[in-house]
Amino acid sequence: MKRVLYTLIAILAMLPLTACHEQVEWDNDPYGNFDALWTILDEHYCFFAYKDVDWNEVRAKYRAKLHDGITNRELFDLCSDMLKELKDGHTNLISALDVSRYWIWEQYPANYDERLIDEHYLNFNYRKASGIKYHILDNNFAYMYYGDFSITIGDGNLDVIFSNIATSDGLVIDVRSNGGGYLTNVETLVGRFIDERTYAGSIQHKTGTGHNEFSEPYDYYFEPAHGRVHYNKPIVVLTNRGSFSATNNFVSIMKSLPNVTIVGDTTGGGCGLPFNSELPNGWSVRFSAAPITGPDGKLTEFGVEPDVKVDMTQDDIASGKDSILEKAFEILQQKRTNS
């Protein structure tokens, strides 16, 4: 079974998410655009029950604020506030005026400082390939930072990376403040840390307009990268609230592997596969339409908890230390001592 996740995403992408609007034409006025937006979410959003959101109550609350003289800016802000009731980083209203957002990581400590690591740990001396920054540190632990799952990972580049760090005694994979990207890159990277077909989770899609009308789960698995360079030594993955979407998925899968420890803060969540639709006035809406569970069968919409919770302290930052990275070194050192 090769690239199963590719196939599942392709199938879901072909589902008719706008079928209801082939029968209903909304007026291009404030009331019509509001009702179109509310209905699109009502029929296709996937986390109403999980988040215990009364969408009818939300409609009544915000529709009562509409009036004939409302401006486009006011309408956009009103609709944005309504979408924020879902507490979903994958749900955005997009127009020339603005892009609405609910990004949980803005409410928490950053717990990551790239300059601090570059200066005090890497000494501005590192290699970079496929968007991955890496180096073997003086303690003989390898450090790898991947800041964007939208940057395609090349198999040849990964072979070079893992060949270059093969002599290290352990690996730190830093995905703090990685806002996500393509799940296919998650599959490519995880394939370097597994030696057998590994259960990664399941995906569902909506089968009707009811809030609880879903297909049976489609289980999906990751295959090891056959014939490629692997890394099977102890691994610590560093996370913060900015580890969102595809990164959240990556962390949930890595957490299930026996040689991996997750250190840092709870990830930012975002386990719904996003889809798009359009309002009569041309504004587009992006929203979670297909829930993805992790290997433990649980939804991680609100994040994946670390195995070891650590926050960066101001004292450490002032002295050029990364508290989360230092904890990773402690864990890897203990594993090295016990091996």
Beta strands, then each sheet from edge to edge (+ up, - down):
strand 1: 92-94
strand 2: 127-129
strand 3: 132-136
strand 4: 141-146
strand 5: 170-174
strand 6: 198-203
strand 7: 218-222
strand 8: 235-239
strand 9: 260-264
strand 10: 272-278
strand 11: 284-293
strand 12: 308-309
sheet 1: 1+ 11- 6+ 7-
sheet 2: 1+ 11- 10+
sheet 3: 2+ 3- 4+ 5+ 8+ 9+ 12+
end
